[in-house]
Amino acid sequence: MTSVSGPLSDAPAVGTPPREIAGGPSFEGSGQRRLRAVAVWLPALAALAIGGWGITVPSLWRDESVSAVVARSPLSYMRQLMGDIDAVHALYYLLLRPFAAFGGSEFLLRLPSLIAFAGTAYGIAVLGRRLVGPMAGLYGGLLYALLPMASRYAQEVRSYAIVSFVAVLATWLLIDALDSPSRRRYVVYAVSVVLLGWFHLYALLLIGVHAVAVWTARPRRVLPWVLAVAGAGIALVPLVVVASGQRETQLFWLHPPNFEDLTAFLEEIAGNTAAAVVLFSLVACGVWWSRRIPIVALWAFAPILASFLISQVYPVYDPRYVLFVVPAIALLAGIGVHGVTTSLRGHIAVPIIAFVLVGALTFSAHVAIREPAGRPDDLRSLSAVLGAEQRPGDGVLFAPLRYRLFVTVYGEPFRNLIDLTNAPGTYEPRTADQFTAAAASVDRVWLVAPPAGPRNIGDPRFVELRRDFKFVSNRSFGYTRLALYVRNNR
């Protein structure tokens, strides 16, 4: 049995990984190089296959559609939006622009997330190999590819899959810098922290985990790490300043979470309760086997707890915002599979049973998120209905105004309608009187709005619409509804 010493192995507070968990194939001989390559590339290929399965089937939903619309828009419009509401996603929108320029199909728009998903699975395998051993990394990367929550965001035109990739990269770079310190390594690590923050500010909760890891593993190297993080912080100041002023318009919907929200998140990772029980049983084994290298367990759970506690007074929690802990959860589960396998003298039945069980239990969740209406909004179907039923001279009202930003991602039917929401060339919505004047020559108005509620019912344009027009039909496409109103006297 060989012993694998990781980069943190000489730290008293962390210690060398248990000899048992380092057992299994050596991978050290020249004839084993291909197997070493397979151990890190197989998870990436599995992630590409699973993430690519049905990637164009679900409709773009509102969050994805905002990304698509902004990425297709002139830079002047993007700058205006960044200044008003969405600065936190500026780097992602810039990254997305080339993919939007080449046709902007659903596949191309989702491709960066798919690539990041595969890169994360690869990174988990590499990180697991470095911390524990090749088989632990292989199992962790494969389990990550099988998790429905990770797979879903591999098919989203949002930054969350990329955030997970950067979190894995930053953690690996930190371990590399601690193992072989140099100015270049700390600079590269600082750059990864900047990227992590610019892709999503709340992912910087990971830096608290890194702080604990540095202090417990290499107390004498705290200063270079602090300098690296301080340099990254300076680069993030502009984003923090702008984003803090946009919180009320960007995150007004967040609320303090409760313990049910946390348990729902753990279930969402695996797709259902049964799969979650299996997954977190493996995670518990992984926590035990990796107890001398606690950075993985801290990464898996500390950001969730921190987000939960902070949110009791200043809501910052949403499952998507802590998605970057899922790679650590998968790695812990992979370490658990390897630990149990090693304790049973390398019995191949253990990983086979584990992967068959996880795959079988998560399959229905994978299918569900790949349904045509498998997202919160089915904007593709809404656009198809509108295109089939609209008439020349029809108008459209977006109430509230922000619905125009994402609903028009499938834009052809909307180009044939008279937009009554705001005057051409202006950003502010029309007043009630201006709406009435603009709709004077219109007989039919399509209302695009959220489910009926106090916010949109009290909208002055909606009040005027109901006064002069009668309700004809209403259809819901997830959280977005399309209603038709016809003028009272015609």
C-alpha positions in Angstrom: 0.0 0.0 0.0 1.4 3.4 -1.0 1.2 6.6 1.0 0.2 9.7 -0.7 1.3 12.9 1.0 -0.6 16.0 -0.2 0.7 19.6 -0.1 -0.7 20.1 3.4 0.8 16.9 4.7 3.4 18.4 7.0 1.1 20.8 8.8 0.3 19.7 12.3 -3.2 21.0 12.2 -4.0 19.2 9.0 -1.7 16.2 8.9 -1.0 13.5 6.3 -4.1 11.9 4.8 -4.8 8.5 6.4 -2.7 5.7 4.9 -5.8 3.6 4.3 -7.4 6.2 2.0 -4.3 6.5 -0.1 -4.5 2.8 -1.0 -5.5 1.3 -4.3 -3.8 1.7 -7.6 -0.4 3.3 -7.5 -0.6 5.2 -10.8 3.1 5.9 -10.4 4.8 3.6 -12.9 5.4 4.7 -16.5 2.8 2.2 -17.7 0.2 3.8 -15.5 0.4 7.3 -17.0 -2.6 6.7 -19.2 -4.6 5.6 -16.2 -3.6 8.8 -14.4 -4.8 10.8 -17.4 -8.1 8.8 -17.5 -8.7 9.5 -13.8 -8.9 13.2 -14.4 -10.3 13.4 -18.0 -13.0 10.8 -17.6 -15.1 13.1 -15.2 -14.7 16.0 -17.7 -15.9 13.8 -20.6 -18.8 12.5 -18.5 -19.8 16.0 -17.5 -19.7 17.1 -21.2 -22.0 14.2 -22.2 -24.4 14.6 -19.3 -24.5 18.4 -19.5 -24.9 18.3 -23.3 -27.8 15.9 -23.0 -31.0 17.9 -24.0 -29.2 21.2 -23.6 -31.4 23.0 -26.2 -34.7 21.4 -25.1 -35.8 23.7 -22.2 -36.9 27.2 -23.1 -34.7 30.1 -22.0 -36.3 31.5 -18.8 -36.2 35.0 -17.5 -32.7 35.0 -15.9 -31.2 33.4 -19.0 -33.1 35.7 -21.2 -31.8 38.8 -19.6 -28.3 37.4 -20.2 -29.1 36.7 -23.9 -30.8 40.1 -24.5 -27.9 42.0 -22.9 -25.2 40.0 -24.7 -26.9 40.7 -28.0 -27.4 44.4 -27.3 -25.1 47.3 -28.3 -22.4 48.1 -25.7 -24.0 51.4 -25.0 -27.2 49.6 -23.8 -25.1 47.2 -21.7 -23.3 50.2 -20.1 -26.7 51.8 -19.2 -28.0 48.5 -17.7 -24.8 48.0 -15.7 -25.1 51.5 -14.3 -28.8 51.0 -13.4 -29.2 47.5 -12.1 -26.9 44.6 -13.2 -23.3 45.5 -12.6 -22.6 42.3 -10.7 -23.0 40.3 -14.0 -20.9 42.7 -16.2 -18.0 40.3 -16.6 -20.3 37.4 -17.5 -22.2 39.5 -20.1 -18.9 40.5 -21.7 -17.8 36.9 -21.8 -21.1 35.9 -23.4 -21.0 38.5 -26.2 -18.9 36.4 -28.7 -21.2 33.5 -28.3 -24.2 35.8 -28.9 -22.5 37.3 -31.9 -22.3 33.9 -33.7 -26.1 33.6 -34.0 -26.9 33.5 -30.3 -28.6 30.1 -30.4 -29.7 28.4 -27.2 -26.8 26.0 -27.6 -24.1 28.7 -28.1 -25.5 30.8 -25.3 -25.4 27.8 -22.9 -22.0 26.6 -24.1 -19.8 28.6 -21.7 -21.7 27.0 -18.7 -21.3 23.6 -20.2 -17.6 24.1 -20.7 -17.3 25.3 -17.1 -19.2 22.3 -15.9 -16.8 20.0 -17.6 -13.9 22.1 -16.3 -15.2 21.8 -12.8 -15.4 18.0 -13.0 -11.8 18.0 -14.2 -10.7 20.3 -11.5 -12.4 18.2 -8.8 -10.5 15.1 -10.1 -7.2 17.0 -10.1 -7.8 18.5 -6.6 -8.9 15.1 -5.2 -5.8 13.5 -6.6 -3.6 16.1 -5.0 -5.2 16.1 -1.6 -6.0 12.4 -1.3 -5.3 10.2 -4.3 -6.3 9.6 -7.9 -9.3 7.4 -7.2 -10.8 9.8 -4.8 -10.5 12.5 -7.4 -12.0 10.3 -10.1 -15.0 9.3 -8.0 -15.6 12.9 -6.9 -15.5 14.3 -10.5 -17.9 11.6 -11.7 -20.3 12.2 -8.8 -20.3 15.9 -9.6 -21.2 15.1 -13.2 -24.2 13.1 -11.9 -25.6 15.7 -9.6 -28.8 17.2 -11.1 -28.3 20.7 -9.6 -24.9 21.0 -11.1 -26.2 19.6 -14.4 -29.0 22.1 -14.5 -26.7 25.1 -14.2 -24.5 23.6 -16.9 -27.5 24.4 -19.1 -28.2 27.9 -18.0 -27.2 31.2 -19.6 -26.0 32.5 -16.2 -22.6 32.7 -14.5 -23.2 30.1 -11.7 -21.4 27.1 -13.4 -18.5 29.4 -14.1 -18.4 30.5 -10.5 -18.1 26.9 -9.4 -15.2 26.4 -11.8 -13.4 29.4 -10.5 -14.0 28.3 -6.9 -12.2 25.0 -7.7 -9.4 26.8 -9.6 -8.9 29.3 -6.7 -8.7 26.5 -4.1 -6.2 24.5 -6.2 -4.1 27.6 -6.7 -4.1 28.3 -3.0 -2.9 24.8 -2.2 -0.3 25.1 -4.9 0.9 28.4 -3.4 1.1 27.0 0.1 3.0 23.9 -1.1 5.5 25.8 -3.2 5.3 29.5 -2.3 6.4 32.1 -4.8 5.3 35.6 -5.8 4.0 34.3 -9.1 1.8 31.7 -7.5 0.3 34.2 -5.1 -0.4 36.7 -7.9 -2.1 34.0 -9.9 -4.2 33.1 -6.9 -5.1 36.8 -6.4 -6.3 37.0 -10.0 -8.5 33.9 -9.4 -10.1 35.7 -6.4 -10.7 38.8 -8.5 -12.4 36.6 -11.1 -14.5 34.8 -8.4 -15.8 38.2 -7.1 -16.5 39.7 -10.5 -18.4 36.6 -11.6 -20.4 36.6 -8.3 -19.7 38.7 -5.2 -21.3 36.3 -2.8 -18.9 33.6 -3.9 -16.2 35.5 -1.9 -17.6 33.6 1.1 -15.1 31.0 0.0 -12.2 33.2 1.0 -13.2 32.7 4.7 -12.6 29.0 4.1 -9.2 29.7 2.6 -8.3 31.9 5.5 -8.9 29.0 8.0 -7.0 26.6 5.7 -4.0 28.9 5.6 -4.0 29.6 9.3 -4.2 25.9 10.3 -1.9 24.5 7.6 0.7 27.2 7.1 0.6 29.9 9.9 3.9 31.4 8.7 2.4 32.0 5.3 -0.5 34.0 6.4 1.1 37.3 5.4 1.6 36.5 1.7 -1.9 35.2 1.5 -3.3 38.4 3.2 -1.4 40.5 0.7 -2.8 38.5 -2.2 -6.3 38.8 -0.9 -5.8 42.5 -0.2 -4.7 43.1 -3.8 -7.7 41.2 -5.1 -9.9 43.3 -2.8 -8.6 46.5 -4.3 -9.6 45.3 -7.8 -13.0 44.4 -6.5 -13.8 47.8 -4.9 -15.4 49.4 -8.0 -17.8 46.5 -8.3 -18.7 46.5 -4.6 -19.4 50.2 -4.6 -21.7 50.1 -7.7 -23.4 46.8 -6.7 -24.2 48.0 -3.2 -26.2 50.9 -4.7 -28.2 48.5 -6.9 -29.1 46.0 -4.2 -32.7 47.2 -3.8 -33.5 46.8 -7.5 -31.4 43.7 -8.0 -32.2 41.6 -4.9 -35.4 43.0 -3.5 -36.9 39.5 -3.6 -34.5 37.9 -1.2 -35.8 37.0 2.3 -34.2 35.5 5.4 -34.0 31.7 5.0 -35.2 29.2 7.5 -34.0 25.6 8.1 -36.5 24.2 5.7 -34.7 26.3 3.0 -31.4 24.6 3.9 -32.8 21.1 3.8 -34.5 21.9 0.5 -31.1 23.0 -0.9 -29.4 19.8 0.2 -32.3 17.9 -1.5 -32.0 20.0 -4.6 -28.4 19.1 -5.1 -29.2 15.5 -5.5 -32.6 15.9 -7.1 -34.8 14.1 -4.5 -34.8 12.9 -1.0 -33.7 9.3 -1.7 -30.7 10.4 -3.7 -29.8 13.0 -1.1 -29.7 10.3 1.6 -27.3 8.3 -0.4 -25.2 11.3 -1.4 -24.8 12.7 2.0 -24.1 9.3 3.5 -21.1 9.2 1.2 -20.3 12.8 2.2 -20.4 11.8 5.9 -17.9 9.0 5.1 -15.8 11.5 3.2 -15.7 13.9 6.1 -14.4 11.2 8.3 -11.8 10.0 5.9 -10.6 13.5 5.1 -10.6 14.8 8.7 -6.9 15.6 8.6 -7.4 17.8 5.5 -10.5 19.8 6.6 -10.4 22.4 3.8 -12.8 20.3 1.7 -15.4 19.9 4.5 -15.1 23.6 5.4 -15.6 24.5 1.7 -18.7 22.2 1.5 -20.5 23.6 4.5 -19.1 26.8 5.9 -20.3 29.1 3.1 -23.8 27.8 3.4 -23.8 28.3 7.2 -22.3 31.8 6.8 -24.8 32.8 4.1 -27.7 31.5 6.3 -26.5 33.5 9.4 -25.8 36.7 7.5 -29.2 36.4 5.8 -31.0 36.6 9.1 -30.2 40.3 9.2 -29.1 41.0 5.6 -30.6 38.5 3.1 -27.9 37.2 0.7 -29.0 33.5 0.6 -30.3 31.8 -2.5 -29.4 28.2 -3.6 -27.8 29.5 -6.8 -25.5 31.8 -4.8 -23.9 28.9 -2.9 -23.7 26.6 -5.8 -19.9 26.8 -5.6 -20.0 24.5 -2.6 -21.4 21.6 -4.7 -17.9 20.7 -6.1 -16.7 20.2 -2.5 -19.7 18.1 -1.6 -19.0 15.9 -4.6 -15.4 15.6 -3.7 -16.3 14.6 -0.2 -18.6 12.0 -1.5 -15.9 10.7 -3.8 -13.5 10.5 -0.9 -16.2 8.6 1.0 -16.5 6.1 -1.9 -12.8 5.6 -2.0 -12.5 5.3 1.8 -15.1 2.6 2.0 -13.6 0.8 -1.0 -10.1 0.9 0.6 -11.4 -0.3 4.0 -12.9 -3.3 2.1 -9.5 -4.0 0.5 -10.3 -2.3 -2.8 -13.5 -4.3 -3.5 -14.7 -3.0 -6.9 -18.3 -3.6 -6.0 -18.4 -0.6 -3.7 -17.9 2.1 -6.4 -20.0 0.2 -8.9 -22.9 0.0 -6.4 -22.5 3.7 -5.4 -22.5 5.0 -9.0 -25.4 2.8 -10.1 -27.4 3.8 -7.1 -26.7 7.6 -7.5 -27.3 7.4 -11.2 -30.6 5.5 -10.9 -31.9 7.8 -8.1 -31.0 11.0 -9.9 -32.2 10.0 -13.4 -35.8 11.3 -12.9 -34.5 14.7 -11.8 -32.2 14.9 -14.8 -35.2 14.1 -17.1 -37.4 16.7 -15.4 -34.9 19.6 -15.8 -34.6 18.7 -19.5 -38.4 19.0 -20.3 -39.4 21.8 -22.7 -41.1 23.5 -19.7 -38.4 22.5 -17.2 -37.6 26.0 -16.2 -39.5 28.6 -14.2 -40.7 30.4 -17.4 -41.5 28.8 -20.8 -40.9 31.9 -22.9 -40.5 29.9 -26.1 -44.1 28.7 -25.9 -45.4 32.1 -24.9 -43.7 33.6 -28.1 -45.2 30.8 -30.2 -48.7 31.4 -28.9 -48.4 35.2 -29.4 -47.1 34.7 -32.9 -50.0 32.5 -33.9 -52.8 34.6 -32.4 -51.7 38.2 -32.8 -53.4 40.5 -35.4 -52.0 43.5 -37.3 -52.3 46.6 -35.2 -52.2 44.8 -31.8 -50.5 46.5 -28.9 -48.4 45.1 -26.1 -48.0 46.3 -22.5 -45.3 45.0 -20.2 -46.3 45.5 -16.6 -43.9 45.9 -14.9 -41.5 47.4 -17.5 -38.6 45.0 -16.6 -40.6 42.1 -18.2 -39.7 43.5 -21.6 -36.0 42.9 -20.9 -36.4 39.1 -20.8 -39.7 38.1 -22.5 -38.6 39.5 -25.8 -35.7 37.0 -26.1 -37.8 35.1 -28.6 -38.4 38.4 -30.3 -40.0 37.9 -33.7 -43.7 38.2 -32.6 -43.0 41.3 -30.5 -41.6 43.2 -33.5 -45.1 43.2 -35.1 -46.8 44.7 -32.0 -47.2 48.4 -31.0 -45.3 48.8 -27.7 -47.4 50.8 -25.3 -45.1 50.5 -22.3 -42.9 53.5 -22.9 -42.4 56.1 -25.6 -39.7 55.3 -28.3 -36.3 56.5 -27.2 -37.2 56.8 -23.5 -36.4 54.4 -20.6 -39.1 55.4 -18.2 -42.6 53.8 -18.6 -45.5 56.0 -19.8 -47.8 57.7 -17.4 -51.4 56.6 -17.3 -52.5 59.5 -19.5 -49.7 58.8 -22.0 -50.7 55.2 -22.1 -54.3 56.1 -22.8 -53.2 58.4 -25.6 -50.9 55.8 -27.2 -53.6 53.1 -27.1 -56.3 55.3 -28.6 -56.0 53.7 -32.0 -55.5 50.1 -30.7 -58.3 47.6 -30.5 -56.5 44.7 -28.8 -53.7 44.7 -26.2 -51.5 41.8 -25.1 -50.5 42.1 -21.5 -47.2 40.4 -20.4 -47.0 40.3 -16.7 -46.3 38.1 -13.6 -49.1 36.3 -11.9 -51.7 38.8 -10.7 -50.6 40.5 -7.5 -50.6 43.9 -5.7 -47.5 45.2 -7.6 -48.8 44.8 -11.1 -52.6 45.3 -10.3 -51.7 48.7 -9.0 -49.7 49.7 -12.0 -51.3 52.9 -13.5 -51.0 51.6 -17.0 -52.7 48.3 -16.0 -55.5 50.3 -14.3 -56.1 52.3 -17.5 -56.0 49.1 -19.5 -58.8 47.5 -17.4 -60.9 50.7 -17.6 -60.9 50.9 -21.4 -60.5 47.2 -22.4 -62.2 44.0 -21.4 -60.5 40.8 -20.4 -60.6 38.0 -23.0 -58.1 35.3 -22.2 -55.2 34.5 -19.9 -52.5 31.9 -20.2 -49.6 31.1 -17.8 -46.2 30.1 -19.0 -44.5 29.3 -15.7 -44.2 32.6 -13.8 -45.1 34.7 -16.8 -48.6 35.2 -18.1 -50.0 36.4 -21.4 -53.4 38.0 -21.3 -55.5 39.5 -24.1 -57.7 42.6 -23.7 -60.1 44.0 -26.3 -61.5 47.5 -26.3 -64.9 47.8 -24.6 -66.8 49.6 -27.4 -65.4 47.6 -30.4 
